[in-house]
Amino acid sequence: MANPRHIAVLGSGYVGLTVAAGLAFMRHEVVCADIAESKVSELSSGVVSIVEDGLTELIREMAASGRLHFTCSNVEAVENAEFVFLCLPTPRARDGSPDLSATVAVAQEIAPHLASHSVVVNKSTVPLGTAHRVRDIVNRPDVEVVSNPEFLSEGSAVLDFLQPDRIVIGSDSRDTGYRVAELYGDPDEHHCIVTDTLSAELMKYASNAYLATRVTFINTMAELCEAVGADIRAVASGMGADQRIGSAFLDPGPGWGGSCFPKDTEALIRIGESAGCDVSLVETVVHANAHHTERIVEKVNDAVGGNLTHKVVGVWGLAFKAGTNDLRSSPALSILTSLQQRGAQIRAYDPTADGVLLGIDVVETMEEACAGADVLLVTTEWPEFSRADLSSVAKLMARRSIVDARNIINVEGAQRAGFDYVGVGIDARSPGAVVDSRSDSSPGYL
């Protein structure tokens, strides 16, 4: 267990709350600041608007323990802090680069109030050179600035923080780097990487661009499977069994989205352009992802007979992935926007969404989304969708057709209920095609 320290976390978004609650769980004294008074009031009362497994419970437990507090004042938060984590939004600017205005403004605000010998920790995903830029803004020889990028996956962020694959610290001072590493416990017990700030900052972009590439690759293979009559489930299973490849991020879907991949791939492209390097591979990944998302639109169009005008599309899923209420750059929303532009009427259900969204009628149940629909489109892999009673759903719809962009609906079950089923990379004529993974048998069909 780490020696308790006084820590300030500036920003109470997805990353900030996870970091603040996680550090408090590690026995540190943490003050989390946000300029939104209403949000601070809610958090102080144990109300958390972010859907994230275990996060609400952890925040309430740490607040009750007295190790986690919330404030509206960045200055108040940092005055006695030994470490100050910047967990601030860095949205895409118009040119695709990250917008650092929040980081710059906060650095300017807190600079005169930082404790002597404190360390400012850039936790947000930021452009190369940001640690040096913040250091120049702070302009204090008694304050260090380091990079400590987050590698949190929405839906498992708390576990990712408490049991990380690796902890990356970028610092111009090795001693300072290890001071930050020790916040997480004994560095020898973790896969701790202490490096220079530029390498640490680039590591986050490179990691996300690579994962986006894997998703794009398997979606491209799914398209090829459809063209030649193969089954992507068997192909992905065989690929993932190779220890050099592994099975992570080999599930075909509607294309990648969320708060990180779109922003980080665009940022990496801008970094390459500024450095005079050819990063056309990443550009191709971005274009291929957009192409794949549009292919889902075409599947829906074909499912209703080639004309979406006045057709009702029932949708299961709006969040960019299951386990979160994050709609930022969700492929579902991109698909639904294209369907609307072609004249379709959208009626959608998601366990974490309600109200009206971008002209989309968001309903309260899966069944309501299907009532009178000409096609059912599945865009998020919520487990309850795979358990749905398809026979009952079929009776509600005007036309029995499913486009499963996540391959989570049982194909044979859908066909028994009378549905025309379309998946991603699946030949519905051979719905049971999967690899028999028994070690004493060759690949076959179950």
Solvent accessible surface area in square Angstrom, and as a share of the most:
residue,aa,sasa,rsa
1,M,170,0.76
2,A,8,0.07
3,N,106,0.55
4,P,88,0.55
5,R,90,0.33
6,H,100,0.45
7,I,3,0.02
8,A,0,0.00
9,V,0,0.00
10,L,0,0.00
11,G,10,0.09
12,S,1,0.01
13,G,30,0.29
14,Y,29,0.11
15,V,27,0.16
16,G,0,0.00
17,L,2,0.01
18,T,2,0.01
19,V,0,0.00
20,A,0,0.00
21,A,1,0.00
22,G,1,0.01
23,L,0,0.00
24,A,0,0.00
25,F,87,0.36
26,M,18,0.08
27,R,114,0.42
28,H,0,0.00
29,E,66,0.30
30,V,0,0.00
31,V,43,0.25
32,C,1,0.00
33,A,0,0.00
34,D,23,0.12
35,I,141,0.71
36,A,41,0.32
37,E,129,0.58
38,S,82,0.53
39,K,56,0.24
40,V,13,0.07
41,S,68,0.44
42,E,78,0.35
43,L,4,0.02
44,S,69,0.45
45,S,88,0.57
46,G,10,0.09
47,V,76,0.44
48,V,22,0.12
49,S,79,0.51
50,I,33,0.17
51,V,56,0.32
52,E,11,0.05
53,D,110,0.57
54,G,31,0.30
55,L,0,0.00
56,T,28,0.16
57,E,112,0.50
58,L,16,0.08
59,I,1,0.00
60,R,128,0.47
61,E,99,0.44
62,M,3,0.01
63,A,38,0.30
64,A,91,0.71
65,S,55,0.35
66,G,32,0.31
67,R,32,0.12
68,L,4,0.02
69,H,95,0.42
70,F,28,0.12
71,T,13,0.08
72,C,51,0.31
73,S,41,0.26
74,N,9,0.05
75,V,36,0.20
76,E,109,0.49
77,A,6,0.04
78,V,0,0.00
79,E,86,0.38
80,N,125,0.64
81,A,2,0.02
82,E,53,0.24
83,F,4,0.02
84,V,0,0.00
85,F,0,0.00
86,L,3,0.01
87,C,9,0.06
88,L,21,0.10
89,P,89,0.56
90,T,9,0.05
91,P,71,0.45
92,R,107,0.39
93,A,39,0.30
94,R,255,0.93
95,D,89,0.46
96,G,9,0.09
97,S,31,0.20
98,P,15,0.09
99,D,50,0.26
100,L,19,0.10
101,S,71,0.46
102,A,31,0.24
103,T,4,0.02
104,V,27,0.16
105,A,56,0.43
106,V,16,0.09
107,A,1,0.00
108,Q,109,0.48
109,E,76,0.34
110,I,1,0.00
111,A,11,0.08
112,P,99,0.62
113,H,74,0.33
114,L,7,0.04
115,A,30,0.23
116,S,66,0.43
117,H,133,0.59
118,S,2,0.01
119,V,0,0.00
120,V,0,0.00
121,V,0,0.00
122,N,2,0.01
123,K,9,0.04
124,S,15,0.10
125,T,12,0.07
126,V,6,0.03
127,P,29,0.18
128,L,62,0.31
129,G,23,0.22
130,T,3,0.01
131,A,2,0.01
132,H,55,0.24
133,R,121,0.44
134,V,2,0.01
135,R,105,0.38
136,D,90,0.47
137,I,43,0.22
138,V,7,0.04
139,N,121,0.62
140,R,60,0.22
141,P,142,0.89
142,D,41,0.21
143,V,8,0.04
144,E,71,0.32
145,V,13,0.07
146,V,1,0.00
147,S,3,0.02
148,N,2,0.01
149,P,8,0.05
150,E,12,0.05
151,F,47,0.20
152,L,23,0.12
153,S,48,0.31
154,E,15,0.07
155,G,22,0.21
156,S,42,0.27
157,A,0,0.00
158,V,21,0.12
159,L,100,0.50
160,D,37,0.19
161,F,10,0.04
162,L,47,0.23
163,Q,130,0.58
164,P,38,0.24
165,D,118,0.61
166,R,62,0.22
167,I,9,0.05
168,V,1,0.00
169,I,0,0.00
170,G,0,0.00
171,S,10,0.07
172,D,92,0.48
173,S,35,0.22
174,R,154,0.56
175,D,113,0.59
176,T,8,0.05
177,G,0,0.00
178,Y,69,0.26
179,R,90,0.33
180,V,0,0.00
181,A,1,0.01
182,E,87,0.39
183,L,3,0.01
184,Y,14,0.05
185,G,10,0.09
186,D,65,0.34
187,P,21,0.13
188,D,135,0.70
189,E,137,0.61
190,H,57,0.26
191,H,119,0.53
192,C,28,0.17
193,I,55,0.28
194,V,25,0.14
195,T,36,0.21
196,D,65,0.34
197,T,2,0.01
198,L,80,0.40
199,S,48,0.31
200,A,0,0.00
201,E,5,0.02
202,L,68,0.34
203,M,50,0.22
204,K,7,0.03
205,Y,1,0.00
206,A,49,0.38
207,S,27,0.18
208,N,13,0.07
209,A,7,0.06
210,Y,127,0.48
211,L,48,0.24
212,A,0,0.00
213,T,37,0.22
214,R,32,0.12
215,V,21,0.12
216,T,10,0.06
217,F,94,0.39
218,I,0,0.00
219,N,3,0.01
220,T,64,0.37
221,M,46,0.21
222,A,0,0.00
223,E,57,0.26
224,L,94,0.47
225,C,7,0.04
226,E,59,0.26
227,A,83,0.64
228,V,103,0.59
229,G,40,0.39
230,A,38,0.30
231,D,11,0.06
232,I,0,0.00
233,R,65,0.24
234,A,28,0.21
235,V,54,0.31
236,A,15,0.12
237,S,53,0.34
238,G,45,0.43
239,M,43,0.19
240,G,13,0.13
241,A,83,0.64
242,D,40,0.21
243,Q,182,0.81
244,R,215,0.79
245,I,67,0.34
246,G,26,0.25
247,S,83,0.54
248,A,66,0.51
249,F,86,0.36
250,L,8,0.04
251,D,119,0.62
252,P,15,0.09
253,G,4,0.04
254,P,1,0.01
255,G,6,0.06
256,W,24,0.08
257,G,8,0.08
258,G,1,0.01
259,S,19,0.12
260,C,39,0.23
261,F,27,0.11
262,P,15,0.10
263,K,30,0.13
264,D,0,0.00
265,T,1,0.00
266,E,37,0.17
267,A,1,0.01
268,L,23,0.11
269,I,8,0.04
270,R,62,0.23
271,I,35,0.18
272,G,4,0.04
273,E,96,0.43
274,S,104,0.67
275,A,70,0.54
276,G,72,0.69
277,C,77,0.46
278,D,124,0.64
279,V,33,0.19
280,S,53,0.34
281,L,124,0.61
282,V,16,0.09
283,E,57,0.26
284,T,81,0.47
285,V,7,0.04
286,V,29,0.17
287,H,129,0.58
288,A,31,0.24
289,N,15,0.08
290,A,62,0.48
291,H,98,0.44
292,H,6,0.03
293,T,14,0.08
294,E,70,0.31
295,R,35,0.13
296,I,0,0.00
297,V,1,0.00
298,E,68,0.30
299,K,24,0.10
300,V,0,0.00
301,N,19,0.10
302,D,98,0.51
303,A,16,0.12
304,V,5,0.03
305,G,61,0.59
306,G,44,0.43
307,N,88,0.45
308,L,3,0.01
309,T,62,0.36
310,H,139,0.62
311,K,53,0.23
312,V,23,0.13
313,V,0,0.00
314,G,0,0.00
315,V,0,0.00
316,W,0,0.00
317,G,0,0.00
318,L,0,0.00
319,A,1,0.00
320,F,31,0.13
321,K,50,0.21
322,A,20,0.16
323,G,26,0.25
324,T,2,0.01
325,N,49,0.25
326,D,15,0.08
327,L,46,0.23
328,R,133,0.49
329,S,55,0.36
330,S,3,0.02
331,P,7,0.04
332,A,0,0.00
333,L,24,0.12
334,S,58,0.37
335,I,0,0.00
336,L,0,0.00
337,T,57,0.33
338,S,22,0.14
339,L,0,0.00
340,Q,56,0.25
341,Q,145,0.64
342,R,86,0.31
343,G,30,0.28
344,A,8,0.06
345,Q,96,0.43
346,I,12,0.06
347,R,57,0.21
348,A,0,0.00
349,Y,26,0.10
350,D,2,0.01
351,P,50,0.31
352,T,41,0.24
353,A,23,0.18
354,D,123,0.64
355,G,43,0.41
356,V,119,0.68
357,L,45,0.22
358,L,120,0.60
359,G,62,0.59
360,I,3,0.01
361,D,72,0.37
362,V,13,0.08
363,V,11,0.06
364,E,144,0.64
365,T,60,0.35
366,M,30,0.13
367,E,81,0.36
368,E,80,0.36
369,A,0,0.00
370,C,0,0.00
371,A,44,0.34
372,G,40,0.38
373,A,0,0.00
374,D,24,0.13
375,V,0,0.00
376,L,0,0.00
377,L,0,0.00
378,V,0,0.00
379,T,1,0.00
380,T,0,0.00
381,E,55,0.25
382,W,28,0.10
383,P,75,0.47
384,E,49,0.22
385,F,0,0.00
386,S,53,0.34
387,R,176,0.64
388,A,19,0.14
389,D,89,0.46
390,L,20,0.10
391,S,61,0.40
392,S,52,0.34
393,V,4,0.02
394,A,3,0.02
395,K,158,0.67
396,L,70,0.35
397,M,17,0.07
398,A,73,0.57
399,R,104,0.38
400,R,103,0.37
401,S,4,0.02
402,I,0,0.00
403,V,0,0.00
404,D,0,0.00
405,A,0,0.00
406,R,45,0.16
407,N,32,0.16
408,I,43,0.22
409,I,7,0.04
410,N,91,0.46
411,V,7,0.04
412,E,83,0.37
413,G,16,0.15
414,A,0,0.00
415,Q,71,0.32
416,R,192,0.70
417,A,11,0.09
418,G,41,0.40
419,F,7,0.03
420,D,100,0.52
421,Y,11,0.04
422,V,53,0.31
423,G,3,0.03
424,V,0,0.00
425,G,0,0.00
426,I,15,0.08
427,D,26,0.13
428,A,26,0.20
429,R,200,0.73
430,S,53,0.34
431,P,29,0.18
432,G,24,0.23
433,A,3,0.02
434,V,51,0.30
435,V,39,0.22
436,D,14,0.07
437,S,101,0.65
438,R,152,0.56
439,S,125,0.80
440,D,128,0.66
441,S,44,0.28
442,S,85,0.55
443,P,110,0.69
444,G,29,0.27
445,Y,164,0.62
446,L,139,0.69
